[in-house]
Amino acid sequence: MTTTLSTTPARRSLGAPRRRRRVGRRNAITGYLFLAPALALIAVFTLVPFVESIVLSFQRWDGVSPDTPWVGVLNYQAAFKNVAFWTSMKNVLIFGVVGFVVGNGVSMIMALAVNAVRKGRTFFRTVYYLPSVLSVVVVGMVFSAMLDPRSGVVNKILGWTGLGFFRHDWLNDPNVAMLAVVAVFLWLHWGFGFILFLAGLQDIPKYLYEAAELDGARGWAKFRYITWPQLAPVTTVVSLLTLLAALQIFGTVQVLTNGGPGYTTMVPTLQIFTQAFTYNNYGAAAAMSVIFGGALILLSLFQLGFSRRRANA
């Protein structure tokens, strides 16, 4: 007696994974095809200039001459000895710390306040986010007029309210110029963090707060054990973007003080711009940009690693 065994189920079980793999490969190819234009733009406008700036940092070029003699590490040696460059690096750390701590703190407080109101939420959301859509040049010119020592509205208000002893030449006094520029930067950029924090707050499930209230939790306890942990992903994104925006500040400083008085408010991006387009020393500017860019990459990796560890803790 001969028994015939059916192989159809076995063939089906072997064929299903193969079909899934083919579908997966097809989907992956489709995805890469959609990504190809964006990747091409990134390569042309980001990676190629980055590599060319590294090459240029080992050369001397005035921006006009066809000759670009190789100078080795001389540009890097000059950058490490450049007092203005390292003063700008110190200044940008101040912008980074203030933007990271104060900027994120103000954005979160504003988001918590707007999220707590029932009426007028759309109005406040629009008003608080409005500075983020304004031109940096326009904002700089407006605040330059407001902070003018003679005709500026800030000093006039201080005089009218009996606080005349607080009046300063805000943008030309080395003791307060950095404070004035930092304040303008915070006002210009806090709206972006605010809108992201507000979106994160509105995504937190309401039942978490209701359960916490049943357990007797109040304002600080709810913020510490519900709001803050639930906002961890948003906080990571906002912190990284705010930090990078603060460290790459350029337009605000250029319009308000142009790095002055002296080098009091000089920042690396403006110093690199000055070396290239004022002194026509493109090799030195490229070396500074490589040093500064490397520092930004390391800091970004550290910030991402720290935020992920905190989120997973």
Backbone as a ProteinNet text record, in pm:
[ID]
protein_1_A
[PRIMARY]
MTTTLSTTPARRSLGAPRRRRRVGRRNAITGYLFLAPALALIAVFTLVPFVESIVLSFQRWDGVSPDTPWVGVLNYQAAFKNVAFWTSMKNVLIFGVVGFVVGNGVSMIMALAVNAVRKGRTFFRTVYYLPSVLSVVVVGMVFSAMLDPRSGVVNKILGWTGLGFFRHDWLNDPNVAMLAVVAVFLWLHWGFGFILFLAGLQDIPKYLYEAAELDGARGWAKFRYITWPQLAPVTTVVSLLTLLAALQIFGTVQVLTNGGPGYTTMVPTLQIFTQAFTYNNYGAAAAMSVIFGGALILLSLFQLGFSRRRANA
[TERTIARY]
84.8	0	88.1	63.7	147.5	73.9	143.4	83.9	142.7	57.3	102.4	91	202.5	203.7	191.1	103.1	83.7	191.2	252.4	358.8	308.3	179	125.5	141.8	106.1	125.1	269.5	362.1	503.4	549.2	503.2	541	486.3	361.1	303.9	381.6	422.6	495.9	631.9	692.8	822.4	806.3	696.9	679.1	637.7	566.8	519	633.6	737.3	849.2	918.3	929.9	995.2	914.8	781	697.8	709.4	713.4	727.3	860.3	966.3	1097.4	1096.1	1030.1	1023	943.8	832.5	752.2	831.2	906.1	987.2	1094.1	1161.5	1263.2	1200.5	1083.2	1015.4	976.7	925.5	889.9	1012.5	1123.4	1245.5	1297.5	1294.2	1339	1250.1	1118.8	1026.5	1056.2	1080.7	1112.7	1239.4	1342.8	1469.1	1451.2	1364.2	1339.7	1273.8	1181.7	1119	1219.4	1313.1	1413.4	1525	1540.7	1654.6	1664.4	1555.8	1570.9	1619.5	1563.3	1607.1	1752.5	1791.2	1930	2024.9	1982.2	2065.8	2085.3	1979.1	1991.2	2081.9	2069.7	2156.6	2301.4	2324.6	2461.3	2521.4	2441.2	2492.8	2513.6	2419	2421.9	2473.9	2501.8	2552	2683.5	2682.2	2801.7	2915.9	2885.7	2991.8	3055.1	2977	3040.7	3118	3069.3	3139.8	3277.8	3282.7	3411.8	3502.7	3446.5	3526.3	3579.4	3501.6	3550.8	3665.5	3661.2	3773	3898.8	3885.2	4000.3	4051.2	3959.8	3998.7	4068.7	4037.2	4100.5	4250.7	4298.1	4441.8	4506.9	4432.6	4482.8	4473.6	4537.8	4525.4	4458.5	4350.2	4274.2	4211	4216.6	4159.6	4021.6	3966.8	3834.2	3831.8	3946.1	3952.2	4057.2	4174.6	4286.1	4259	4301	4285.1	4382.9	4484.7	4584.7	4536.4	4544.6	4509.9	4623.8	4735.1	4851.2	4819.6	4880.7	4862.5	4948.3	4884.9	4958	4956.4	4903.6	4902.1	4812	4864.9	4785.4	4804.1	4860.9	4884.3	4753.4	4649.3	4521	4466	4486.1	4439.5	4523.8	4653.3	4737.8	4696.3	4665.9	4621	4486.5	4397.9	4267.6	4280.6	4369.9	4387.3	4453.7	4523.1	4585.9	4501.4	4389.1	4304.2	4219.9	4248	4178.1	4029.9	3998.8	3859.4	3778.5	3837.8	3765.7	3731.2	3827.1	3800.5	3713.2	3718.6	3621.6	3480.9	3468.9	3338.2	3289.5	3380.4	3341.9	3290.8	3353.7	3307.1	3170	3152.6	3023.6	2911.6	2940.7	2834.6	2795.6	2886.4	2849.4	2746.3	2762.2	2662.9	2526.9	2525	2399.4	2341.2	2427.9	2380.2	2319.6	2388.2	2338.9	2209	2207.2	2086.9	1970.4	1997.4	1891.1	1839.1	1929.7	1890.9	1810.8	1857.5	1793.6	1676.7	1708.3	1605.2	1504.6	1555.1	1465	1366.5	1416.5	1327.3	1235.4	1288.3	1205.4	1090.1	1119.2	1013.8	912.3	960.6	869.6	776.3	830.5	747	645.9	688.9	596.5	482.7	518.2	414.6	318.6	371.6	285.5	194.1	246.7	164	52.7	85.5	-14.7	-124.2	-86.5	-186	-268.7	-207.1	-280.4	-382.4	-358.1	-449.4	-573.2	-568.7	-684.6	-782.8	-907.9	-1010.8	-1052.1	-1056	-1095.7	-973.9	-969.5	-859.9	-733.9	-741.6	-621.3	-564.1	-650.4	-603.9	-535.9	-592.3	-532.3	-392.3	-377.7	-247.3	-147.1	-194.6	-105.3	-51.4	-135.4	-92.2	3.9	-29.4	53.6	191	196.4	325.3	412.7	348.7	427.4	468.8	402.8	425.5	572	649.2	789.5	871.3	836.6	915.5	903.5	799	780.4	830.4	879.3	928.3	1070.7	1106.2	1241.7	1341.3	1455.8	1560.2	1607.2	1619.7	1664.7	1564	1435.4	1331.6	1331.6	1338.1	1340	1463.2	1578	1699.6	1688.5	1632.2	1617.8	1518.9	1409.9	1310.8	1371.3	1441.6	1500.1	1617.4	1688.3	1793.1	1733.7	1616.7	1549.4	1495.8	1442.1	1387.3	1494.8	1614.9	1723.5	1816.9	1782.3	1864.7	1874.8	1995.4	2010.9	1937.9	1913.7	1849.2	1700.9	1667.3	1528.3	1456.7	1524.9	1465.3	1355.6	1253.3	1138.2	1173.4	1274.1	1310	1361.2	1455.8	1508.1	1401	1312.3	1205.6	1110.3	1074.1	984.7	1051.6	1180.5	1252.9	1255	1270.7	1268.9	1132.2	1024.4	888.8	847.8	899.9	859.7	952.1	1042.5	1131.7	1248.9	1274.5	1386.3	1497	1517	1615.9	1756.4	1785.4	1920.8	1949.9	1845	1865.4	1892.8	1883	1902.8	2048.7	2066.3	2200.2	2202.7	2323.8	2344.4	2352.8	2236.4	2222.6	2310.9	2329.9	2402.4	2547.7	2589.9	2727.9	2802.2	2734.4	2797.9	2843.1	2974.2	3022.1	2961.3	2913.4	2859.1	2718	2644.1	2504.3	2473.4	2569	2541.3	2503.5	2575.9	2543.8	2405.1	2370.7	2237.9	2128.1	2148.2	2047.9	2031	2141.6	2133.1	2069.2	2104.3	2044.4	1893.8	1850.9	1707.6	1633.4	1690.5	1627.5	1623	1731.1	1734.8	1625.9	1610.1	1507.8	1367.9	1342.7	1211.2	1182.7	1285.2	1267.9	1245	1299.6	1299.7	1212.4	1156.4	1083.9	953.6	899	771.7	777.4	893.6	905.7	896	972.2	963.7	826.6	766.9	634.4	531.4	530	427.1	447.2	572.3	597.5	559.1	593.6	554.2	401.7	334.2	188.6	127.1	181.1	131.4	154.7	271.3	299.6	204.6	173.6	81.7	-58	-101.6	-235.5	-246.3	-132	-132.9	-128.6	-108.9	-103.5	-245	-268.4	-403.9	-459.1	-583.7	-645.4	-664.5	-681	-708.6	-590.4	-469	-354.3	-368.8	-411.9	-432.6	-550	-656.3	-770.9	-733.4	-654.2	-610.2	-519.5	-432.8	-344.5	-423.7	-528.7	-611.6	-685	-728	-791.9	-694.7	-565.6	-464.2	-416.5	-473.5	-439	-327	-285.6	-177	-226.4	-138.6	-171.9	-78.5	-72.5	-4.1	137.6	227.2	367.9	384.1	310.4	321.9	276.4	167.6	121.2	222.2	283.7	384.8	506.7	550.1	672.5	655.7	543.1	527.9	446.9	379.1	300.6	347.2	338.2	367.2	511.2	605.4	746.7	789.4	754.6	793.2	724.8	597.3	527	583.1	643.4	700.9	845.8	900.2	1041.9	1079.4	1001.8	1040.4	1038.8	935.7	928	1042	1072.2	1181.3	1313.8	1335.6	1459.1	1471.2	1363.7	1366.3	1383.4	1304.9	1311.8	1448.6	1502.4	1633.3	1742.2	1740.7	1843.3	1832	1710.6	1692.1	1721.7	1681.1	1709.6	1858.4	1925	2069.4	2143.2	2106.2	2172.2	2142.7	2019.2	1985.6	2066.7	2085.5	2163	2309.6	2363.6	2505.4	2534.6	2434.5	2454.1	2399.3	2378	2322.4	2412.3	2348.5	2424.5	2352.5	2233.9	2165.1	2134.2	2091.2	2056.4	2175.7	2291.8	2412.2	2459.9	2456.7	2506.4	2426.4	2294.8	2211.2	2221.1	2222.6	2219.5	2353.9	2461.8	2591.3	2707	2688.4	2796.5	2917.2	2889.1	2994.6	3052.6	3017.9	3074.4	2991.6	3029.3	3152	3276.7	3378.1	3496.2	3457.4	3483.2	3439.8	3340.4	3272	3184.7	3073.2	3016.9	2906.4	2942.6	3069.4	3111.7	3079.6	3031.8	3000.5	3074.9	3097.2	3178.5	3127.7	2996.2	2945.3	2977.7	2967	2998.3	3147.9	3228	3373.6	3418.5	3359	3390.4	3350.2	3232.6	3185.1	3281.6	3328.1	3418.8	3551.7	3605.7	3732	3721	3608.4	3593.3	3561.1	3461.8	3408.5	3456.9	3523.7	3582.9	3733.1	3798.5	3944.5	3986.6	3890.5	3919.8	4017.2	4007	4093.4	4008.2	3981.3	3887.8	3945.5	4074.1	4135	4118.7	4147.4	4130.4	3983.5	3893.3	3750.5	3706.3	3759.2	3724.1	3774.9	3895.9	3950.2	3863.9	3823.9	3735.9	3602.1	3549	3419.2	3429.7	3542	3560.8	3569.4	3644	3654.6	3517.8	3448.1	3316.9	3215.2	3217	3125.2	3149.4	3275.9	3307.6	3258.2	3272.5	3222.5	3070.8	3000.3	2854.9	2811.6	2881.3	2846.4	2865.7	2979	3004.6	2901.4	2869.5	2771.6	2633.3	2596.2	2466.4	2458	2564.3	2566.3	2556.7	2627.3	2620.6	2479.5	2418.5	2283.2	2182.9	2192.5	2100.7	2118.9	2244.4	2270.2	2218	2241.8	2194.9	2042.9	1976.6	1830.5	1769.8	1830.1	1778.2	1794.2	1909	1928.6	1827.4	1800.4	1704	1562.8	1531.5	1397.8	1376.8	1484.9	1474.5	1495	1530	1557.7	1427.8
-119.5	0	124.2	212	331.4	453.5	527.8	648.3	772.1	855.2	978.4	1095.1	1163.8	1278.4	1407.6	1496.5	1624.1	1722	1784	1882	2025.3	2040.7	2175.5	2265.3	2218.7	2305.9	2345.3	2247.6	2279	2384.8	2369.3	2468.9	2606.2	2607.4	2734	2796.7	2712.2	2765.7	2818.5	2757.1	2806.5	2926.9	2932.3	3042	3172.1	3164.4	3286.4	3376.7	3321.6	3410.1	3472.3	3396.3	3449.9	3565.9	3550.1	3659.7	3782	3757.9	3870.8	3941.9	3864.6	3926.2	4007.1	3952.5	4026.5	4155.6	4146	4266.2	4367.3	4315.9	4406.2	4476.3	4398.7	4460.3	4561.6	4528.7	4621	4750	4736.4	4855.2	4938.8	4870.6	4943.1	5020.3	4956.3	5024.5	5145.1	5127.2	5239.3	5354.2	5319.3	5423.3	5498.7	5425.6	5491.2	5578.7	5536.2	5618.8	5751.2	5746	5869.5	5957.5	5894.2	5970	6025	5968.1	6003.8	6153.5	6223.6	6368.3	6445.4	6414	6483.7	6451.3	6323.8	6285.4	6353.9	6369.1	6437.2	6583.6	6648.9	6789.1	6803.1	6710.3	6714.1	6695.2	6602.2	6576.6	6697.5	6761	6872.2	6996.7	7026.9	7154.5	7144.4	7024	7008.4	6931.4	6808.4	6724.3	6776.8	6813.2	6862.7	6991.2	7093.2	7212.2	7182.3	7086.5	7051.1	6993.9	6903.1	6844.9	6951.6	7038.8	7144.1	7242.8	7270.1	7359.5	7297	7164.9	7097.2	7109.1	7087.3	7100.5	7244.1	7340.7	7481.6	7523.9	7457.5	7494.3	7465.7	7387.7	7359.6	7441.4	7538.8	7620.4	7768.5	7851.3	7996.3	8050.1	8126.3	8178	8310.4	8407.2	8539.5	8558.4	8452.5	8460.5	8506.2	8550.7	8602.6	8528.3	8514.1	8454.6	8308.5	8263.6	8122.5	8032.4	8091.5	8013.8	7986.8	7860.7	7821.5	7737.2	7802.6	7726	7649.9	7533.4	7445.8	7499.1	7518.8	7573.9	7479.3	7362	7265.7	7310	7304.1	7334.6	7478.8	7563.4	7702	7774.7	7747	7811	7768.5	7642.7	7595	7654.9	7667.1	7730.9	7876.1	7945.9	8084.8	8092.9	7996.1	7996.8	7975	7884	7857.4	7975.2	8060.8	8178	8304	8293.7	8409.7	8441.4	8553.5	8591.1	8615.7	8681.8	8712.6	8584.8	8482.7	8358.5	8288.9	8282.5	8213.2	8295.6	8427	8509.7	8482.2	8466.5	8434.8	8297.1	8201.4	8069	8077.7	8160.2	8178.8	8245.1	8345.7	8414.7	8322.3	8236.4	8150.5	8045.9	8011.4	7921.7	7988.1	8119.3	8192.8	8186.7	8209.8	8199.9	8059.2	7957.8	7820.5	7787	7824.9	7794.1	7869.2	7998.9	8079.1	8029.3	8000.3	7950.1	7815.6	7728.8	7594.8	7599.8	7677.6	7679.9	7778.8	7906.7	8010.2	7998.6	7982.6	7975.1	7859.7	7739.5	7625.1	7640.3	7698	7717.7	7813	7925.5	8022	7960.1	7886.5	7823.9	7724.7	7646.2	7547.2	7615.3	7718.3	7789.2	7852.3	7913.9	7973.7	7867.3	7751.6	7644.3	7591.5	7576.6	7530.6	7630.2	7759.2	7862	7863	7857	7860	7732.4	7619.6	7493.4	7489.6	7569.5	7569.4	7655.1	7749.4	7837.1	7770.5	7806.4	7749.4	7846.1	7974.3	8074.8	8154.3	8184.8	8265.1	8188.2	8054.7	7975.1	8000.4	8011.6	8036.8	8172	8272.6	8406.8	8405.5	8347.8	8345.2	8260.9	8151.9	8067.5	8145.3	8223.6	8302.9	8413	8483.7	8595.6	8547.5	8438.9	8390.9	8331.7	8275.6	8216.5	8319.4	8433.9	8534.7	8576.4	8598.4	8640	8543.4	8415.4	8315.6	8328.5	8392.7	8404.6	8538.6	8625.3	8755.5	8745.7	8836.5	8840.7	8884.8	8818.9	8854.1	8997.3	9038.1	9174	9277	9251.5	9344.8	9354.6	9240.1	9239.8	9313.8	9293.1	9361.7	9512.4	9557.5	9701.5	9763.3	9692.6	9743.3	9754.9	9651.3	9655.7	9753.5	9773.5	9876.4	10013.4	10040	10167.1	10173.6	10063.7	10062.1	10077.9	10027.5	10031.5	10149.8	10240.7	10359.7	10439.5	10484.3	10550.8	10683.5	10753	10884.6	10880.8	10816	10817.3	10684.6	10584.2	10452	10448	10369.8	10362.3	10295.6	10207.7	10139	10238.1	10321	10420.2	10522.3	10558	10652.5	10595.3	10468.5	10405.1	10396.8	10364.8	10359.8	10496.8	10602.5	10736.8	10775.6	10741.8	10776.4	10704.3	10582.1	10503.2	10522.5	10620.7	10646.9	10551.3	10477.6	10381.7	10430.6	10561.1	10618.6	10569.5	10524	10474	10344.2	10280	10158.5	10188.6	10314.8	10348.1	10326.3	10271.2	10239.9	10266.6	10272	10261.8	10112.3	10051.5	9906	9829	9880.1	9804.7	9847.2	9949.5	9997.1	9994.3	9956.4	9942.7	9797.7	9772.7	9633.8	9557.4	9629.1	9562.8	9508.1	9563	9521.1	9479.5	9493.4	9460.6	9314.3	9224.4	9081.9	9052.8	9114.9	9096.7	9139.9	9253.3	9303.2	9208.6	9160.6	9071.1	8938.4	8886.2	8760.7	8776.4	8890.1	8912.9	8915	8980.9	8984.8	8844.9	8768.9	8632.8	8546.1	8555.4	8475.6	8514.5	8644.6	8688.5	8637.8	8633.8	8594.6	8444.9	8363.4	8218.9	8139.3	8200.6	8116.9	8062.2	8123.9	8078.3	7938.6	7901.3	7768.5	7659.9	7676.5	7579.6	7578.9	7696.7	7707.6	7625.2	7635.8	7566.5	7415.3	7368.5	7224.5	7172.1	7247.4	7206.5	7203.9	7302.5	7306.5	7186.2	7150.9	7032.1	6906.7	6898	6782.8	6775.6	6889.2	6891	6845.9	6885.3	6849.3	6702.5	6635.8	6493.4	6403.7	6460.7	6379.5	6334.1	6204.6	6155.5	6216.3	6259.6	6323.1	6225.7	6095	5999.7	5985.4	6019.3	6013.3	6115.8	6235.5	6338.9	6302.8	6245.4	6207.3	6099.6	6001.8	5896.8	5954.1	6048.2	6110.1	6190.5	6259.9	6336.1	6244.7	6128.3	6031.9	5982.6	5979.1	5937.5	6052.6	6170.7	6284.1	6371.2	6352.1	6432.9	6573.5	6670.6	6809.7	6863.8	6996.7	7060.2	7012.6	7027.8	6991.7	6842.1	6761.3	6616.1	6572.2	6631.3	6595.2	6636.3	6753.5	6795.6	6703.9	6670	6590.8	6447.2	6385.7	6242.8	6213.4	6314.3	6290.1	6380.3	6512.7	6606	6596.1	6605.3	6605.1	6475.9	6356.8	6234.5	6222.4	6263.9	6252	6348	6458.3	6555.7	6524.4	6413.4	6382.6	6382.9	6317.2	6321.3	6462.6	6541	6678.2	6761.9	6741.6	6816.1	6788.4	6663.4	6628.7	6706.5	6710	6780.2	6930.3	6987.5	7131.9	7171.7	7093.7	7126.5	7125.4	7023.6	7014	7128.5	7156.8	7263.1	7400.5	7422.2	7550.9	7569.4	7463	7471.4	7500.8	7432.2	7455.7	7596.1	7643	7778.5	7881.8	7860.2	7953.9	7953.2	7834.3	7824.6	7875	7872.6	7919.6	8060.5	8134.9	8269.7	8356.2	8431.4	8516.7	8649.2	8641.7	8762.5	8858.6	8806.4	8893.1	8976.4	8910.2	8980.7	9077.8	9036.2	9123	9251.7	9242.7	9361.8	9450.8	9390.7	9469.8	9533.7	9454.9	9506	9478.5	9388.2	9345.4	9293.4	9230.9	9172.4	9265.3	9391.8	9489.1	9501.2	9595	9678	9594	9620.1	9533.4	9396.7	9293.3	9157.6	9107.1	9199.1	9162.4	9067.9	9088.8	9004.3	8924.6	8915.5	8840	8692	8629.7	8487	8420.8	8288.5	8222.7	8241.8	8233.4	8248.2	8385.9	8489.3	8624.2	8642.1	8579.5	8587.3	8517.8	8403.6	8333.1	8417.5	8477.4	8565.6	8683.2	8742.2	8857.1	8817.6	8702.8	8657.4	8635.4	8581.3	8547.9	8670.7	8748.5	8851.3	8992.8	9009.3	9139.9	9138.9	9033.3	9023.2	8935.2	8874.7	8787.8	8676.1	8625.5	8516.7	8390.6	8330.9	8219	8092.3	8073.8	7955.6	7956.4	8072.5	8083.9	8068.9	8127	8113.4	7967.7	7895.1	7753.5	7673.3	7702.9	7632.6	7658.5	7783.8	7816.2	7744.4	7736.9	7671.3	7521.4	7459.9	7317.2	7293.5	7379.4	7366.1	7384	7488.4	7516.7	7408.9	7364.2	7259.2	7128.7	7093.2	6973.1	6982.2	7100.7	7120.4	7105.8	7157.6	7145	6999.1	6923.4	6781.9	6705.3	6725.9	6656.5	6694.2	6822.2	6867.1	6810.8	6803.4	6747.5	6599.7	6524.7	6382.5	6363.3	6447.1	6439	6470.2	6575	6613.6	6504	6443.9	6336.1	6215.6	6177.8	6064.7	6089.1	6207.3	6242.4	6240.2	6296.9	6302.1	6162.9	6077.2	5941.4	5862.7	5878.1	5809.8	5857.6	5988.6	6041.4	5992.1	5982.8	5937.7	5789.1	5710	5566.2	5531.1	5632.3	5605.3	5569.6
0	0	0	-90.1	-106.1	-51.9	33.9	93.5	27.4	-20.9	-87.5	9.8	33.6	124.2	45.1	88.4	19.5	62	-32.5	-4	-16.7	-43.5	-64.1	58.1	180	297.1	318	295	313.7	214.8	88.4	-12	24.9	75.1	115.4	230.2	327.8	442.8	402	299.9	251.9	161.9	86.9	-7	58.2	172.8	238.5	283.6	351.4	389.5	269.2	162.1	42	-14	-18	-67.7	22.7	154	245.8	225.2	202.1	177.8	49.5	-55.8	-182	-164.8	-92.7	-67.7	14.8	113.2	195.4	113.5	23.1	-62.6	-156.9	-210.4	-301.6	-229.1	-108.4	-31.1	4	36.5	68.7	-51	-168.7	-291	-319.3	-301.2	-323.4	-228.3	-103.6	-5.7	-40.9	-80.6	-118.9	-242.6	-334.5	-452.8	-414	-318.4	-271.6	-196.6	-126	-50.4	-138.5	-256.8	-341.8	-370.4	-408.1	-434	-311.6	-194.1	-72.9	-40.2	-55.3	-28.7	-126.2	-251.4	-350.7	-313	-267.6	-226.1	-105.1	-8.9	108.6	68.2	-23.9	-67.9	-139.2	-225.5	-306	-221.3	-133.8	-62.7	80.9	130	266.5	269	217.7	228.7	141.7	17.2	-71.8	-17.3	22.4	81.5	208.4	288.2	411.3	379.7	283	244.5	183.7	101.1	38.8	142.9	247	352.5	429.6	448.2	514.6	429.3	298.5	208.2	208.7	203.8	201.8	330.4	441	567.6	568.6	473.8	463.1	350.6	300.2	190.3	225.1	143.2	156.7	31.4	52.2	-61.4	-22.3	-114.8	-87.4	-148	-206.7	-265	-409.1	-462.6	-599.9	-681.7	-625	-697.5	-731.3	-849.7	-884.7	-811	-747.8	-675.4	-533.2	-493.7	-356.5	-299.9	-262.5	-213.7	-86.3	-76.3	40.5	155.6	273.4	388.3	507.5	489.9	599.2	713.6	834.8	954.4	1000.8	917	957.6	990.5	914.1	942.3	1077.9	1113.6	1244.1	1357.1	1334.1	1434.3	1456.1	1345.4	1357.9	1429.7	1403.3	1468.9	1618.7	1658.5	1801.7	1873.6	1800.3	1860.7	1846.7	1779.3	1753	1876.7	1941.1	2064.5	2036.9	1925.6	1893.3	1874.7	1812	1788.1	1918.5	2010.3	2136.2	2229	2215.2	2287.2	2235.5	2104.4	2046.7	2091.9	2106.1	2155.2	2298.5	2380.2	2517.6	2518.1	2432.7	2427	2381.4	2285.6	2233.7	2337	2427.6	2537.2	2627.7	2647.1	2726.8	2658.6	2526.8	2452.9	2464.9	2455.2	2462.5	2597.5	2705.8	2840.6	2868.7	2835.9	2861.3	2774.9	2647.8	2561.3	2608.2	2653.3	2697.1	2826.7	2924.3	3056.2	3059	3034.1	3044.1	2929.7	2806.7	2692.2	2702.9	2733.8	2747.7	2867.9	2976.9	3095.1	3068.4	3002.3	2969.8	2874	2774.1	2677.9	2746.6	2838.5	2907.4	3000	3073.7	3163.2	3083.5	2970.6	2885.2	2832.9	2794.2	2744.2	2854.1	2975.5	3087.6	3117.3	3110.5	3139.2	3033.4	2905.8	2798.4	2799.3	2830.2	2833	2946.1	3050.2	3165.2	3142.9	3049.3	3027.1	2932.2	2946	2859.8	2749.7	2782.2	2685.3	2640.1	2512.4	2460.3	2430.6	2430.3	2407.4	2268	2168.4	2031.4	2021.1	2088.8	2086.6	2146.3	2265.7	2330.7	2252.5	2195	2115.1	1995.5	1932.7	1817.1	1858.7	1965.1	2010	2054	2128.5	2179.1	2069.1	1966.7	1858.4	1753.8	1751.8	1648.1	1632.3	1739.8	1720	1635.2	1639.2	1566.9	1415.9	1367.2	1223	1170.3	1257.8	1214.4	1162.3	1072.9	1017.6	1124.9	1127.9	1224.2	1202.9	1077.4	1046.1	1095.7	1070.8	1116.3	1267.5	1334.8	1481.5	1533.6	1470.3	1512.8	1497.7	1387.2	1365.6	1464.6	1492.3	1587.3	1726.6	1770.4	1903.9	1910.4	1800.7	1798.7	1827.3	1768.6	1794.5	1936.3	1985.4	2120.7	2226.8	2200.7	2297.8	2277.7	2188.1	2166.6	2297	2334.7	2465.6	2478.7	2368.1	2375.2	2339.2	2229.2	2182.9	2202.3	2257.8	2272.6	2376.8	2349.5	2438.3	2570.9	2573.5	2698.2	2801.7	2763.7	2858.2	2896.5	2804.4	2836	2939.8	2924.6	3022.3	3158.7	3160.7	3287.6	3354	3274.3	3330.3	3382.2	3308.9	3350.1	3479.2	3499.4	3616	3735.5	3728.9	3840.1	3850.8	3744.3	3743.5	3650.3	3648.5	3558.9	3582	3706.2	3733.3	3659.3	3600.3	3521.2	3374.2	3335.1	3194	3153.4	3032.9	2980.8	2831.2	2780.9	2636.6	2607.3	2592.7	2602	2504.5	2385.4	2283.3	2269.3	2341.8	2332.5	2465.6	2571.1	2701.7	2717.7	2733.2	2744.6	2861.6	2962.3	3080.6	3058.6	2963	2943.8	2801	2709.5	2568.6	2552.1	2617.9	2607.4	2664.1	2774.7	2833.6	2737.5	2670.2	2576.3	2457.8	2402.7	2286.7	2326	2443.4	2490.4	2507.7	2563.5	2582.3	2449.1	2349.3	2217.1	2156.7	2170.8	2117.8	2181	2313.4	2381.3	2332.5	2320.9	2275.4	2134.2	2051.2	1911.4	1895.6	1987.6	1965.8	2062	2166.8	2261.4	2204.9	2100.6	2045.8	1988	1930.9	1869.7	1976.9	2084.3	2193.2	2258.3	2269.5	2329.8	2253.8	2121.2	2043.1	2049	2056.4	2067.3	2205.3	2310	2444.5	2458.4	2399.5	2407.4	2337	2221.7	2151.6	2234.2	2298.7	2384.6	2502.7	2564.1	2678.4	2637.3	2519.6	2475.4	2436.1	2416.3	2383.5	2506.8	2625.5	2747.8	2782.1	2801.1	2831.4	2960	2956.2	3072.1	3187.9	3156.2	3263.5	3359	3311.1	3401.1	3513.7	3478.7	3580.3	3670.9	3613.7	3694.7	3795.5	3751.8	3844.2	3952.3	3914.7	4013.2	4116	4071.1	4164.4	4261.4	4213.9	4303.7	4410.4	4376.8	4473.1	4560.3	4540.6	4625.1	4571.9	4447.8	4391.6	4361.3	4383.4	4354.1	4245.6	4232.1	4119.7	4095.6	4195.3	4174.1	4152.4	4228.2	4213.4	4074.9	4024.8	3889.9	3784.4	3803.2	3706.1	3710.4	3830.8	3844.7	3796.5	3825.4	3796.4	3670.2	3614.3	3492.5	3378.8	3400.2	3291.1	3244	3336.2	3299.6	3230.4	3284.1	3211.1	3075	3064.9	2937.6	2832.8	2878	2785.3	2748.9	2797.2	2773.6	2625.2	2535.8	2393.4	2335.4	2372	2322.3	2378.4	2505.5	2569.3	2500.2	2459.4	2389.5	2258.9	2180.5	2052.2	2072.5	2164.1	2187.4	2239.9	2331.6	2389.8	2284.1	2199.1	2095.4	1996	1948.9	1850	1909	2034	2098.6	2119.6	2161.5	2183.5	2054.2	1946.6	1818.1	1765.4	1783.4	1740	1816.9	1947.1	2027.8	1987.9	1961.4	1927.8	1786.5	1700.1	1562.4	1540.7	1646.2	1635	1547.2	1457.8	1366.4	1340.6	1281.9	1238.1	1350.6	1464.9	1577.3	1622.1	1635.1	1678.9	1572.5	1446.3	1338.9	1328.4	1340.5	1326.1	1449.6	1568.5	1691.2	1724.2	1721.9	1770.1	1675.4	1579	1489.6	1567.9	1682.5	1763.8	1868.1	1864.6	1958.5	2084.7	2169.4	2161.9	2187.1	2108	2110.6	2057.9	2137.9	2105.6	2209.8	2276.7	2387.9	2346.9	2228.6	2182.5	2057.2	2024.7	1907.2	1924.2	1817.5	1817.3	1700.9	1706.5	1603.4	1461.4	1440.4	1304	1247.1	1329.6	1283.9	1264.8	1350.8	1336.2	1208.2	1176.7	1052.6	932.4	939.1	831.7	812.3	921.3	913.5	850.9	892.5	835.9	685.4	641.6	499.6	414.8	456.3	367.7	399.2	512.6	543.8	520.6	570.6	556.4	439.3	368.7	252.3	287.4	408.6	454.4	464.2	348.3	344.1	405.9	398.9	459.2	610.2	673	818.3	857	776.9	805.1	796.7	698.2	684.8	803.7	850.8	967.4	1090.9	1110	1223.8	1212.5	1090.6	1072.2	1099.4	1064.3	1092	1242.3	1313	1458.7	1523.6	1482.2	1541.3	1505	1379.5	1338.1	1411.9	1431.3	1507.9	1651	1712.2	1848.6	1854.5	1752.5	1748.6	1735.1	1651.6	1634	1763.8	1830.7	1956.9	2062.6	2070.3	2168.8	2140	2012.2	1975.1	2011.1	1984.3	2020	2170.8	2246.2	2392.4	2441.4	2386	2427.1	2394.9	2276	2240	2331.4	2358.8	2446.8	2586.9	2640.4	2774.3	2781.7	2680.7	2681	2669.5	2588.9	2575.4	2703.5	2770.7	2897.9	3001.9	3002.7	3098.4	3065.6	2936.7	2898	2930.5	2924.6	2950.8	3097	3177.2	3318.8	3392.1
[MASK]
+++++++++++++++++++++++++++++++++++++++++++++++++++++++++++++++++++++++++++++++++++++++++++++++++++++++++++++++++++++++++++++++++++++++++++++++++++++++++++++++++++++++++++++++++++++++++++++++++++++++++++++++++++++++++++++++++++++++++++++++++++++++++++++++++++++++++++++++++++++++++++++++++++++++++++++++++++++++++

